[in-house]
Amino acid sequence: MLKTRLNISLDQDLADFINVYAQENRTTASDVITQFILGLKRQTQSNAANVILSDPNFCQALKDVQTRLRNGSAEWHSFDEVFGE
């Protein structure tokens, strides 16, 4: 998708928070803002993803994966190990 530049002004404490949050979550401030805006867009369009995310088991599994990725305990596998040849 074609990207465009958007200049916004934020309070310094919010800018600092976004930068720390992005670093802790191994992403960028731009991606954090993009995901927030996409969330707003989905809410206004009643995206089917809301149904999936409302499933408590799915949400818990997602949180578990995020935790393992953040603390480095996730076990990575090659494509061949997962799908075998």
C-alpha positions as CSV (number, residue, x, y, z in Angstrom):
1,M,0.0,0.0,0.0
2,L,1.2,3.5,-0.8
3,K,2.4,5.3,2.3
4,T,2.2,9.0,3.0
5,R,3.7,11.2,5.6
6,L,1.5,12.7,8.3
7,N,2.9,15.2,10.8
8,I,1.2,15.3,14.2
9,S,1.9,17.1,17.4
10,L,1.7,15.4,20.7
11,D,2.4,16.3,24.3
12,Q,6.0,15.3,25.2
13,D,4.9,12.8,27.8
14,L,2.7,11.0,25.2
15,A,5.5,11.0,22.6
16,D,7.9,9.6,25.3
17,F,5.4,6.9,26.2
18,I,4.9,5.8,22.6
19,N,8.6,5.6,22.0
20,V,9.1,3.5,25.2
21,Y,6.1,1.3,24.4
22,A,7.4,0.7,20.9
23,Q,10.8,-0.2,22.1
24,E,9.5,-2.6,24.7
25,N,7.3,-4.3,22.1
26,R,10.0,-4.4,19.4
27,T,8.0,-2.2,17.0
28,T,8.0,1.5,15.9
29,A,6.0,4.5,17.0
30,S,4.6,4.6,13.5
31,D,3.4,1.0,13.8
32,V,1.8,1.7,17.2
33,I,-0.1,4.7,15.8
34,T,-1.1,2.8,12.7
35,Q,-2.4,-0.2,14.7
36,F,-4.4,2.3,16.9
37,I,-6.0,3.9,13.8
38,L,-6.7,0.5,12.2
39,G,-8.5,-0.4,15.4
40,L,-10.7,2.7,15.2
41,K,-11.4,1.9,11.5
42,R,-12.4,-1.7,12.3
43,Q,-14.7,-0.5,15.1
44,T,-16.5,1.8,12.7
45,Q,-16.8,-0.9,10.0
46,S,-17.8,-3.7,12.4
47,N,-15.0,-5.9,11.2
48,A,-15.4,-9.6,11.7
49,A,-12.1,-9.6,13.6
50,N,-14.0,-8.3,16.6
51,V,-15.9,-11.6,16.8
52,I,-12.7,-13.6,16.8
53,L,-11.1,-11.3,19.4
54,S,-14.1,-11.6,21.6
55,D,-13.5,-15.3,22.0
56,P,-11.9,-15.6,25.5
57,N,-9.9,-18.7,24.6
58,F,-8.4,-17.0,21.5
59,C,-7.6,-13.8,23.5
60,Q,-5.9,-15.9,26.2
61,A,-3.9,-17.8,23.6
62,L,-2.9,-14.5,22.0
63,K,-1.8,-13.1,25.3
64,D,0.2,-16.2,26.0
65,V,2.1,-15.9,22.7
66,Q,2.8,-12.2,23.3
67,T,4.2,-13.0,26.8
68,R,6.5,-15.7,25.3
69,L,7.7,-13.4,22.6
70,R,8.4,-10.6,25.0
71,N,10.3,-12.6,27.6
72,G,12.2,-14.6,25.0
73,S,10.8,-18.0,25.9
74,A,9.2,-18.6,22.5
75,E,10.6,-21.7,20.7
76,W,11.2,-21.0,17.0
77,H,11.1,-23.7,14.4
78,S,12.1,-23.8,10.7
79,F,9.5,-24.1,8.0
80,D,10.5,-27.7,7.3
81,E,10.1,-28.6,11.0
82,V,6.6,-27.2,11.1
83,F,5.3,-28.4,7.7
84,G,7.7,-31.3,7.0
85,E,8.8,-32.5,3.7
